[in-house]
């Protein structure tokens, strides 16, 4: 059910709305005139909410954010959609899927989510935004400029379908830099590391109060202060996938050797470990393919467990358990357990800190290498940076921060607003 927050402010006659539409979480901020950017409460008092929709098959309502995930985990009949941003630039985005008896494209599902964000913004401010700035990663798609441009056009089309007008784009790490700049009291050169759910983006930028004042006086777009940008298509959902393949998919037969001495075909496990591909495995054709894998198993109990996951549609619940264990293990530094009680009573898989570090090391190496490449492209050595500014939910992972601290030895790591910084900076970039 869609519930927008009550109007609590005098209607703003003219304001800019920043929308950070993320792979895992989304946030908004707004600014009227030359005032400060203000975060918008998008789900209760929270200023960020999961980029998730749940289409309730029991009463044909649509739920968003934490409410969507809660309905799914409670066993309500319906469909959960997450990580839809990952489909931008892909032909899959225009394909249609059945939602409550109707064929709907994934692009239209993104539009539905954006329309809900707009409704909540209007409910809070009392008016339509006069301008909207959407964040975008440095690369929607790595090493493919045509598909990257297509991804932005697809997102723009979804925004227009959602009723958003006068829409512009800004790179997410640059937006984060503009937010951080409000807290810098001297001229600085900063590497912004925006580690989100689907991408890791870096920007080297000159920041400081004098540059803010000069831009306000001249109307400069600040492009001369941006020394370099780089990005790689790796983020939190890739970390989740790696952990799932290492710790939960073997319980379903991943890497299991069959009677013929060969491993069970792995495509089904990769899909079940990837947020935005899970639902494809519930189609009749995919179910038949999974059932036919029975002859590839030596241990039939593993195949039966796989079929249970598919027949009872437990893929998202397992993925959620992996994500929560990742966060808990990182935060505590003492490890956590992946709770698979949805699959079998008292079933759990330990996720100790050393396993988190080991499993994520190859991906983290590529992310940190991207940050070093960005610094080099700016003509700098790491020691010449005044700070590395962290934003995006995945930047809080201890293994990532440890790898970054090693590569940028002696440079302060500054943790910003992990979920709201980009939205605030989008408003300032307008």
Secondary structure, 3 states (H helix, E strand, C coil): CCCCCCCCCCCCCCCEEEEECCCCEEEEEEECCCCCCEECCCECCECEEECEEEEECCCCCEEEHHHHHHHHHCCCCEEEEECHHHHCCCHHHHCEEEECCEEEEHHHHHHHHHHHHHHHHHHHHCCCCCEEEEEECCCCCCCCHHHHHHHHHHHHHHHHHCCCCCEEEEEHHHHHHHHHHCCCCCCEEEEEEEECCCCEEEEEEEECHHHHHHHHHHCCCCHHHEEEEEEECCCHHHHHHHHHHHHCHHHHCCCCECCCCCECCCHHHHHHCCHHHHHHHHCHHHHHHHHHHHHHCCCHHHHHHHHHHHHCCCHHHHHHHHHHHHHHHHHHCCCEEEECCCCCCCCEEEECHHHHHHHHHHHHHHHHHHHHHHHHHCCCCHHHCCEEEEECHHHHCHHHHHHHHHHCCCCCEEECCCCCHHHHHHHHHC
